[in-house]
Amino acid sequence: MATGAVPASFTGLKTGDTSLGFAKNMDFVRISDVRRIKSGRRKISMIKNSTVELQPASEGSPLLVPRRKYCESVNKTVRRKTSTVMVGNVPLGSDHPIRIQTMTTTDTKDVAATVEQVMKIADQGADIVRITVQGKREADACFDIKNTLVQKNYNIPLVADIHFAPSVALRIAECFDKIRVNPGNFADRRAQFEQLEYTEDDYQKELEHIEQVFTPLVEKCKKYGRAMRIGTNHGSLSDRIMSYYGDSPQGMVESAFEFARICRKLDFHNFVFSMKASNPVIMVQAYRRLVAEMNALGWDYPLHLGVTEAGEGEDGRMKSAIGIGTLLQDGLGDTIRVSLTEAPEKEIDPCKRLANLGMKAAEIQYVSCPSCGRTLFDLQEISAEIREKTSHLPGVSIAIMGCIVNGPGEMADADFGYVGGAPGKIDLYVGKDVVRRAIQMEHATDALIDLIKEHGRWVDPAKEE
């Protein structure tokens, strides 16, 4: 078993080998050399100063897996259970739909243009809108923006995007529903990309400074019932964090945790996390590490997912789909933004597609073969029939396979299987085990439903009003 030493201030996943990176590969996590992966800023080590306890995937295997999990299942999507965070009148968390959001591109001081853009975004179906608030004049304009929207019957929650400006955050907390703070620059100076040396006392003094600067905002959010996003960006980690943890997913997590610990100390829990990067690989690594750490600590805060600077057109959408879609399949994510170099309302459709993917994956999943000459029944017709009768089931996976050549192996991860065993005959499976053989085709779908009921996985469909 491999372990390594770690700074006391970080409770996270750790290993002493700086050249190790973790990548999900179905039922194990493999070790990969990621020293050549580059960010836009410099070469990075995906995991640095790490101390994860590792164990063999199987006896004699060179593959290692971390003992802390980041998702409920690697075989199917099970949405991670979270607390509920209220963003204005919109509840956010695992008991609610995946919320869609975007960000305005207007000059915030231009109240009319910003209001017009927010309304257009809301009309496209967004749940939440973020607005940049750089200084006092922008903050003052936000009060007019909020009031104008309310007068026009637009009650969509508004989020203030804050960088380098604690005093502005305090002002805007009186108006907007949620405050986004970047832990890399809220209390720390802008990164100079310098390697700094810290003693334990020096580092502790920096943390005390952060608490002194951040506490008034937390208290104000508590007073006004505001939400908060502690949103780490890979591109804006502080010199202090990078000097101690490297420009890495681990540094991203610890940067956010410094602020989260202050929130918890002050008994403020109405916040969410984000771990954004322009590289989807780094972004996925950071979120998985974050969740593994939260699991170890017993925390259940919701997640905001996004890939920064994704670009435009098909490339931007694909880049976001890789990062956001991967995490949604892990069961992670409660609100998403697809960041495109386009009008903000253009982000809503890809967000909806990804959100639907995440919600459907957490409901029912189907596995079916593409059909070939060996198929023993009309696969399209039977698949449609089974879907019609079972699509309302939550968290169930059903495999529909045309023959026994590949069927049992390819459907092994499904809860239930419907496999052609002979012409006109169907075999039914529970997991990898065949439990009923040679059922007449005309009775097989009903027999499958009976099997689902026997295993306590059936719920009646909702009645239409």
C-alpha positions in Angstrom: 0.0 0.0 0.0 1.4 3.4 -1.0 1.1 6.4 1.2 2.9 9.7 1.7 3.2 12.6 4.1 1.1 15.6 3.9 0.8 19.1 5.3 -1.5 19.2 8.3 -3.7 21.9 6.8 -4.9 19.6 4.0 -7.1 16.6 4.7 -7.3 15.5 1.1 -6.3 12.7 -1.2 -2.5 12.4 -1.2 0.4 10.5 -2.6 4.1 11.1 -2.5 4.6 10.6 -6.2 4.2 13.8 -8.2 4.0 12.0 -11.5 0.8 10.1 -10.6 -2.6 11.0 -11.9 -6.0 9.4 -11.5 -8.3 8.6 -14.4 -11.6 6.8 -14.1 -11.7 3.5 -16.1 -15.0 1.7 -15.3 -14.5 -0.3 -12.1 -11.0 0.8 -11.3 -8.9 3.9 -11.2 -5.7 3.6 -13.1 -2.4 5.3 -12.6 -1.2 7.4 -15.5 1.8 9.6 -16.1 0.5 13.1 -16.6 3.7 15.2 -16.4 3.3 16.1 -20.1 -0.2 17.5 -19.7 0.0 21.3 -20.0 -2.3 24.1 -18.9 -2.2 27.6 -20.5 0.1 28.7 -17.7 2.8 26.1 -17.2 3.5 22.4 -16.9 1.6 20.9 -14.0 1.6 17.8 -11.9 -2.0 16.6 -11.7 -1.5 15.4 -8.2 1.3 16.9 -6.1 2.0 16.4 -2.4 -0.6 13.7 -2.6 -1.3 11.2 0.2 -4.1 8.9 -1.0 -4.0 5.5 0.5 -3.8 3.1 -2.4 -4.6 -0.6 -2.7 -4.4 -3.2 -5.6 -7.4 -3.5 -7.8 -7.0 -7.2 -7.5 -4.5 -9.6 -6.1 -1.2 -9.2 -8.0 -2.6 -6.4 -10.1 -0.3 -3.4 -10.9 -3.3 -1.2 -10.9 -4.1 0.8 -7.7 -7.4 2.3 -6.6 -7.9 5.1 -4.0 -9.8 4.0 -0.9 -12.0 7.1 -0.9 -14.9 7.1 -3.4 -16.1 10.1 -5.5 -19.3 8.5 -6.8 -21.9 6.0 -5.7 -21.3 3.6 -8.6 -18.9 3.2 -11.5 -21.3 0.9 -13.4 -24.3 3.2 -13.5 -25.3 6.8 -12.7 -26.5 7.4 -9.1 -27.0 11.0 -8.3 -25.0 12.2 -5.3 -27.1 13.1 -2.4 -26.6 16.7 -1.3 -28.2 19.3 0.9 -30.5 21.9 -0.6 -29.2 25.4 -1.1 -31.7 28.2 -1.7 -30.8 30.7 -4.4 -33.5 33.2 -4.1 -36.7 31.3 -4.8 -34.9 28.4 -6.6 -33.8 25.3 -4.6 -30.6 23.7 -5.7 -29.4 20.2 -4.8 -30.0 16.5 -5.4 -33.7 16.7 -4.5 -34.3 19.1 -7.4 -33.7 19.3 -11.2 -30.2 20.2 -12.4 -30.4 24.0 -12.6 -29.3 25.9 -15.7 -27.5 29.1 -15.6 -25.5 31.6 -17.7 -23.8 35.0 -17.4 -24.6 38.4 -18.9 -22.1 40.0 -21.3 -23.3 43.6 -21.1 -21.7 46.4 -19.2 -23.3 46.1 -15.8 -23.6 49.9 -15.5 -25.9 49.8 -18.6 -29.0 49.0 -16.6 -31.4 48.8 -19.6 -29.1 46.6 -21.7 -28.4 44.2 -18.8 -32.1 44.0 -17.9 -32.9 43.2 -21.5 -30.3 40.5 -21.7 -31.5 38.9 -18.4 -35.1 38.8 -19.6 -33.9 37.2 -22.9 -31.9 34.6 -20.9 -34.9 33.9 -18.6 -37.2 33.5 -21.6 -34.9 30.8 -23.0 -35.3 28.7 -19.9 -32.4 29.6 -17.6 -33.0 29.2 -13.8 -30.2 31.5 -12.6 -28.3 34.4 -14.1 -24.8 35.7 -13.1 -23.7 39.3 -13.5 -20.2 40.6 -13.1 -19.8 43.3 -10.4 -16.4 44.9 -10.6 -16.8 48.0 -8.5 -19.0 50.4 -6.6 -20.7 51.8 -9.7 -21.6 48.4 -11.0 -22.9 47.4 -7.5 -25.1 50.5 -7.4 -26.5 49.7 -10.9 -27.4 46.2 -9.7 -30.0 47.6 -7.4 -31.7 49.2 -10.4 -31.3 46.0 -12.4 -33.0 44.0 -9.7 -35.8 46.5 -9.2 -36.5 46.8 -12.9 -36.7 43.0 -13.4 -39.1 42.7 -10.5 -41.3 45.4 -11.9 -41.4 43.4 -15.2 -42.3 40.2 -13.3 -38.9 38.6 -13.8 -38.0 37.0 -10.5 -35.1 34.9 -11.7 -32.3 34.7 -9.1 -29.3 36.9 -9.7 -25.7 36.1 -8.8 -22.9 38.6 -8.3 -19.6 37.6 -9.8 -16.9 39.0 -7.4 -13.1 39.2 -7.9 -10.6 41.3 -5.9 -13.4 43.3 -4.2 -14.6 42.2 -0.7 -16.2 45.6 -0.1 -18.2 45.3 -3.3 -19.4 41.8 -2.2 -20.7 43.3 1.0 -22.6 45.9 -0.8 -24.2 43.6 -3.4 -25.2 41.0 -0.7 -27.9 43.5 0.2 -29.4 43.1 -3.3 -28.6 39.9 -5.2 -29.6 36.3 -4.3 -26.1 34.7 -4.4 -22.5 35.8 -4.3 -19.8 34.0 -6.2 -16.4 34.4 -4.6 -13.1 33.3 -6.1 -10.9 32.0 -3.3 -7.8 32.6 -5.4 -8.3 36.4 -5.4 -10.9 37.4 -2.8 -8.4 38.0 0.0 -5.1 37.1 -1.7 -3.4 39.5 -4.1 -3.3 38.7 -7.8 -1.0 35.8 -8.6 2.6 36.8 -9.6 3.5 33.2 -10.4 6.2 33.3 -7.8 7.5 30.4 -5.8 7.1 31.4 -2.2 8.5 29.8 1.0 6.2 29.6 4.0 6.8 28.4 7.5 3.8 26.9 9.3 3.4 30.2 11.2 3.5 32.2 8.0 0.9 30.0 6.4 -1.3 30.3 9.5 -1.1 34.1 9.4 -2.3 34.0 5.8 -5.3 31.9 6.8 -6.1 34.3 9.6 -6.0 37.2 7.1 -8.4 35.3 4.8 -10.8 34.8 7.8 -10.6 38.4 8.7 -11.5 39.6 5.2 -14.1 36.9 4.4 -16.0 36.8 7.7 -18.0 40.0 7.2 -19.4 38.7 3.9 -20.4 35.4 5.5 -22.2 37.2 8.3 -24.0 39.4 5.8 -25.1 36.5 3.7 -26.5 34.9 6.8 -28.3 38.1 7.7 -30.0 38.5 4.3 -30.5 34.8 3.5 -28.2 34.8 0.5 -26.5 31.9 -1.1 -22.8 31.7 -2.0 -20.6 29.9 -4.5 -17.0 29.2 -3.5 -15.8 29.0 -7.0 -12.1 28.0 -7.6 -10.6 28.6 -11.0 -7.5 26.7 -12.1 -6.3 29.8 -13.8 -6.4 32.0 -10.8 -5.0 30.1 -7.9 -3.0 32.3 -5.5 0.8 32.2 -5.3 0.5 30.9 -1.8 -1.6 27.9 -2.8 0.5 27.1 -5.8 3.7 27.4 -3.8 2.4 24.9 -1.3 0.3 22.5 -3.4 1.3 23.2 -6.9 -0.8 24.3 -9.8 -3.0 21.3 -9.4 -6.4 19.9 -8.6 -5.3 19.4 -5.1 -4.5 23.1 -4.8 -7.9 23.9 -6.3 -9.7 21.9 -3.6 -7.7 23.2 -0.7 -8.2 26.8 -1.9 -12.0 26.3 -1.7 -11.8 24.4 1.6 -10.0 27.3 3.3 -13.1 29.4 2.6 -15.6 26.6 3.4 -14.0 26.0 6.8 -14.7 29.6 7.6 -18.3 29.3 6.5 -18.7 26.2 8.7 -17.1 27.8 11.6 -19.7 30.6 11.4 -22.5 28.1 10.9 -23.2 29.2 7.4 -24.1 26.3 5.1 -26.0 27.9 2.2 -23.2 27.5 -0.3 -22.0 25.4 -3.2 -18.6 24.5 -4.7 -17.2 24.8 -8.1 -13.8 23.6 -9.5 -13.5 25.1 -13.0 -10.7 24.8 -15.5 -10.3 25.3 -19.2 -8.8 21.8 -19.5 -11.7 19.3 -19.0 -9.2 16.7 -17.7 -8.1 19.0 -14.9 -11.7 20.0 -14.3 -12.9 16.4 -13.9 -9.9 15.5 -11.7 -10.6 18.5 -9.4 -14.3 17.8 -9.0 -13.7 14.1 -8.2 -11.1 15.0 -5.7 -13.4 17.6 -4.1 -16.2 15.0 -3.7 -13.8 12.4 -2.4 -12.7 14.9 0.2 -16.2 15.9 1.1 -17.2 12.3 1.5 -14.4 11.7 3.9 -15.5 14.8 5.9 -19.2 14.0 5.8 -20.0 17.2 3.8 -22.9 17.2 1.3 -22.7 20.6 -0.4 -24.1 20.9 -4.0 -21.8 21.3 -7.0 -21.8 23.9 -9.8 -20.2 22.4 -12.9 -18.5 24.2 -15.8 -15.5 24.3 -18.1 -14.1 27.8 -18.4 -13.1 29.4 -21.7 -14.6 26.6 -23.7 -14.7 28.6 -26.9 -17.4 28.8 -29.5 -19.4 26.7 -31.9 -19.2 22.9 -32.0 -15.7 22.9 -30.4 -16.9 24.8 -27.3 -19.9 22.6 -26.9 -17.9 19.4 -27.2 -15.4 20.6 -24.7 -18.1 21.4 -22.2 -19.8 18.1 -22.9 -16.6 16.2 -22.2 -16.1 17.8 -18.8 -19.7 18.4 -17.6 -21.1 15.2 -19.2 -18.4 13.0 -17.6 -19.2 14.3 -14.1 -23.0 14.1 -14.7 -22.5 10.4 -15.6 -20.6 10.1 -12.2 -23.8 11.4 -10.6 -22.2 14.7 -9.7 -23.5 18.2 -10.4 -26.6 20.2 -9.3 -26.3 23.3 -11.5 -24.4 23.8 -14.8 -23.1 26.4 -17.1 -21.8 25.9 -20.6 -19.4 28.8 -21.1 -19.3 29.8 -24.8 -17.9 32.8 -26.7 -21.3 33.5 -27.9 -24.5 35.4 -26.8 -25.4 34.0 -23.3 -28.8 32.8 -24.5 -27.0 30.5 -26.9 -25.6 28.6 -23.8 -29.1 27.5 -22.7 -29.8 24.8 -25.2 -26.5 22.8 -24.6 -27.1 23.3 -20.9 -30.6 21.8 -21.3 -29.2 18.8 -23.2 -26.6 18.1 -20.6 -29.0 18.6 -17.7 -31.5 16.2 -19.3 -28.6 13.7 -19.7 -27.8 13.9 -16.1 -31.4 13.6 -14.9 -32.2 10.7 -17.2 -29.0 8.9 -16.2 -30.2 9.1 -12.6 -33.5 7.7 -13.6 -33.6 4.7 -15.9 -30.9 3.4 -18.3 -31.2 1.0 -21.2 -28.5 -1.1 -22.8 -29.4 -2.6 -26.2 -27.4 -4.1 -29.0 -27.4 -2.6 -32.5 -28.9 -5.9 -34.0 -27.4 -8.2 -36.5 -28.2 -11.4 -38.4 -28.2 -13.4 -35.2 -30.9 -11.3 -33.6 -33.8 -13.6 -32.6 -36.6 -11.0 -32.4 -37.5 -7.5 -33.7 -35.2 -5.5 -31.5 -36.5 -2.1 -32.3 -40.2 -3.1 -31.7 -39.4 -4.9 -28.4 -37.1 -2.1 -27.2 -39.9 0.5 -27.8 -42.4 -1.7 -26.0 -40.2 -2.2 -23.0 -39.3 1.5 -22.9 -43.0 2.5 -23.0 -43.8 0.4 -20.0 -40.7 1.1 -17.9 -39.4 4.5 -18.7 -40.8 6.0 -15.4 -38.7 3.7 -13.2 -36.0 5.6 -11.1 -32.5 4.2 -11.0 -33.1 1.0 -12.9 -31.0 -0.3 -15.8 -32.4 -2.8 -18.3 -30.5 -4.6 -21.0 -32.3 -5.7 -24.2 -30.1 -8.1 -26.2 -30.9 -9.9 -29.5 -29.0 -13.1 -28.8 -26.8 -14.9 -26.3 -23.5 -14.5 -28.2 -22.6 -11.1 -26.6 -25.7 -10.5 -24.6 -24.8 -11.8 -21.1 -21.4 -10.3 -21.1 -22.3 -6.9 -22.5 -25.3 -6.5 -20.2 -23.5 -7.6 -17.0 -23.8 -4.2 -15.4 -27.5 -4.0 -15.9 -30.0 -4.7 -13.2 -32.3 -6.8 -15.4 -31.8 -8.4 -18.8 -34.1 -9.4 -21.7 -32.1 -11.8 -24.1 -33.1 -13.8 -27.1 -32.4 -17.4 -26.2 -34.0 -19.2 -29.2 -36.5 -18.2 -32.0 -39.6 -16.9 -30.3 -38.1 -17.5 -26.8 -36.7 -15.1 -24.3 -34.4 -15.6 -21.3 -34.6 -13.1 -18.4 -31.6 -12.1 -16.3 -31.0 -10.5 -12.9 -27.5 -9.1 -13.2 -25.3 -11.8 -14.7 -27.6 -14.6 -13.7 -30.3 -16.1 -15.9 -33.4 -16.6 -13.7 -36.0 -17.6 -16.3 -35.6 -19.4 -19.6 -37.5 -19.9 -22.8 -40.4 -17.5 -22.1 -42.8 -17.2 -25.0 -42.1 -13.9 -26.8 -45.7 -12.6 -26.4 -45.4 -12.9 -22.6 -41.8 -11.9 -22.1 -42.3 -8.1 -21.5 -44.9 -8.8 -18.8 -42.6 -11.4 -17.3 -39.8 -8.8 -17.2 -42.1 -6.4 -15.3 -43.1 -9.1 -12.9 -39.4 -9.8 -12.3 -38.7 -6.1 -11.6 -41.6 -6.1 -9.1 -40.3 -9.2 -7.4 -37.0 -7.5 -6.7 -38.7 -4.4 -5.2 -37.7 -2.0 -8.1 -41.1 -1.3 -9.5 -43.1 1.9 -8.9 -46.4 2.7 -10.6 -46.3 5.5 -13.2 -47.6 8.8 -12.1 -51.3 9.4 -13.0 -52.0 12.1 -15.5 -54.2 14.8 -14.2 
